[in-house]
Amino acid sequence: MPRTLSPDSPVIRVDAVSFSYGETLVLERINLSIVAGEFVGLVGPNAGGKSTLLKLILGLLEPQAGQIHVLGRPPRTAARAIGYVPQFPSFARDFPICVEEVVTMGRIGRGSRWALGWSSRADRAAARQALAEVEAADLARRPIGQLSGGQLQRVLLARALVAEPQILILDEPTANIDQRAESDIFDLLAELNQRLTILLVSHDIAFISEYVSRVACLNRTLTCHNTSAVSDDTIQHLYGGHIRQVEHQHG
Ligand SMILES: Nc1ncnc2c1ncn2[C@@H]1O[C@H](COP(=O)(O)OP(=O)(O)OP(=O)(O)O)[C@@H](O)[C@H]1O
């Protein structure tokens, strides 16, 4: 039976979670609580454990210590409530498939028969609506291999939205695109944040601070800051001498 959450119950709750790959401790006693409507930026240096934490929240990995709840449930059973935008698409860019078909893949698990080789009219209508929401309706028939980096990110976002999630999780959605396309995607995320809770991984703390309500800094351990409290000292402490490289990554 579904559990009822009060409006201020966390939609994502991570309690004292530790995780190691073999002998290597990657996350140490992580606490993170995200309530409905928040837009949280997860930042940190390379190998700081960001993707690992996302995989735990998505239920793809199990913590060795501590607990995670998504909408009050174990992550695996809440997976449908999460729309996930990966850092890299899980298919080859030269796969002979058009944008609308890629977006329809996001319906797998919602009764779609796309996996059997065909999609229903309802699937295609949902895909077109999701593409319209990310302002990419005109790309529907385009082969996926012909998209720019920014267009591909919009399509991956539409694929996450087509499953009607309550939570969006994005792993560096703008790592490989130019600064203008990056701003456009963040404007879109700000609009989506009016109805969705968002957790987004980024290297670019300076850029995301303009958009997110809270920054979670992860480097094996995690510290949260309200956006207004992110100072040069915070950035220096987190990244040490590498901050210039971080700031200029989107060049
Ligand atoms: N499947 C795995 N097996 C063993 N070690 C792993 C595995 N995946 C990640 N690691 C290691 O765990 C650490 C954290 O990796 P993770 O990908 O979570 O970091 P990240 O903060 O997302 O890094 P980046 O910013 O470079 O993407 C790294 O040292 C990485 O080499």
The ligand as a Gaussian input file, in Angstrom:
#p B3LYP/6-31G(d) Opt

LIG

0 1
 N       32.416000       0.427000     -10.282000
 C       33.465000       0.906000      -9.592000
 N       34.376000       0.071000      -9.079000
 C       35.431000       0.509000      -8.353000
 N       35.647000       1.830000      -8.106000
 C       34.770000       2.704000      -8.601000
 C       33.635000       2.294000      -9.378000
 N       32.938000       3.399000      -9.742000
 C       33.599000       4.453000      -9.224000
 N       34.687000       4.046000      -8.542000
 C       35.643000       4.892000      -7.812000
 O       34.921000       5.563000      -6.787000
 C       35.348000       6.900000      -6.651000
 C       34.163000       7.856000      -6.806000
 O       33.691000       7.765000      -8.134000
 P       32.409000       8.584000      -8.627000
 O       32.218000       8.241000     -10.069000
 O       31.289000       8.343000      -7.695000
 O       32.926000      10.072000      -8.452000
 P       32.388000      11.410000      -9.112000
 O       32.411000      12.445000      -8.032000
 O       31.083000      11.161000      -9.794000
 O       33.544000      11.695000     -10.177000
 P       33.519000      12.562000     -11.543000
 O       33.259000      13.976000     -11.139000
 O       34.910000      12.358000     -12.054000
 O       32.448000      11.971000     -12.438000
 C       36.454000       7.095000      -7.693000
 O       37.703000       6.930000      -7.067000
 C       36.203000       5.985000      -8.686000
 O       37.402000       5.579000      -9.305000

